[in-house]
Amino acid sequence: MITTRNESNNYQCNIIEILDAILITGYGSKPAMGWTKLMTSEIEGSDRTVYQNNSAADENMNLIVQSHKSRPNGFLMQIADVVNSPEAFEHYSDTMSIYPSIGYPPRWYAAGDERTLIFIYSNEYAEDYTSINNWDNYYPGVIYVGDMDDPGGNYQKPWCLLGPATYNGKMDAVEASNSSGSKGVMGMTASHNAVSNSRRPVTQVPGEEWAESDCFSFLMSYETESKFSNHSDYQIRTPEVFSNNAIMKGPWFIICNYSAPICCNNRLNKTQYID
């Protein structure tokens, strides 16, 4: 990943050049994934670009991407149903904003096809780090964007954007507030979704008019029992209520009950599988 100095004199990553190679042109012996580069910004100094996948749905997904102007080596992603220009779009998901937690040279890995992209954003420090201290500050960010399974046929627009550091609102507002983070593997925890902070990883939610506000979204595959409590900020009290309220459900999830940390290790003493 190549970086240059941006308008804030921070290192700015070449995320558009990277995604062009991954999705559009291919690189080395790697073929392109078969996406379309729909449009690029006409504003001077902006690299904001709109990509489209080749969805299995009736319509293709619009993915809006740009490098972050103030966060070093950061970038932003958002999906939207209607895109009139890179700056004017409607019916959108939350914005995902990410940057490396420390200034080591960033690295990336990618896998996918014409419908989906898995993008892993890492750095030299994370890959060479052997101590468990503060590991959560340095582990790679994993992003999934594209089609999702829709066995019931309920979603007119069955695609999503999953990643760490997602923020409610349009990309411009998120960038203006400098909101961005480095943690998270797809950000898939109950506390980020149907417990204390529900997110909007999709554009359309069945049975709802589109709104910028959060929605009860994904039924997680894994969560700790401590997330289900009587804390005043929590919206969900039990796994059963969690299961009943999550709009977009997985086929199963796991809840683990664990004891207090001892010698920096969590001792798992019960695992509950819920269909």
Stockholm file with secondary structure:
# STOCKHOLM 1.0

chainA/1-275         MITTRNESNNYQCNIIEILDAILITGYGSKPAMGWTKLMTSEIEGSDRTVYQNNSAADENMNLIVQSHKSRPNGFLMQIADVVNSPEAFEHYSDTMSIYPSIGYPPRWYAAGDERTLIFIYSNEYAEDYTSINNWDNYYPGVIYVGDMDDPGGNYQKPWCLLGPATYNGKMDAVEASNSSGSKGVMGMTASHNAVSNSRRPVTQVPGEEWAESDCFSFLMSYETESKFSNHSDYQIRTPEVFSNNAIMKGPWFIICNYSAPICCNNRLNKTQYID
#=GR chainA/1-275 SS CCEEECTTSSEEECHHHHHIIIIIICBTTBCCCCCEEEEECCSTTCCCEEEECCCSSSSCCEEEEEECSSSTTCEEEEEEEEEEETTEEEEECCEEEECCSSCSCEEEEEEECSSEEEEEEEEHHHHHCCCCTTGGGTSCEEEEEEECCCTTCCCSSCEEEECSSEESSCHHHHHHTTCCBCCCBTTCCGGGTTSSCCCCCSSCCTTSCCCSSCCCCBCCSEEEGGGSSCCTTCSCCSHHHHHHHCSBCCSCEEEEEECCCBTTBCCEEEEEEEC
#=GC SS_cons         CCEEECTTSSEEECHHHHHIIIIIICBTTBCCCCCEEEEECCSTTCCCEEEECCCSSSSCCEEEEEECSSSTTCEEEEEEEEEEETTEEEEECCEEEECCSSCSCEEEEEEECSSEEEEEEEEHHHHHCCCCTTGGGTSCEEEEEEECCCTTCCCSSCEEEECSSEESSCHHHHHHTTCCBCCCBTTCCGGGTTSSCCCCCSSCCTTSCCCSSCCCCBCCSEEEGGGSSCCTTCSCCSHHHHHHHCSBCCSCEEEEEECCCBTTBCCEEEEEEEC
//
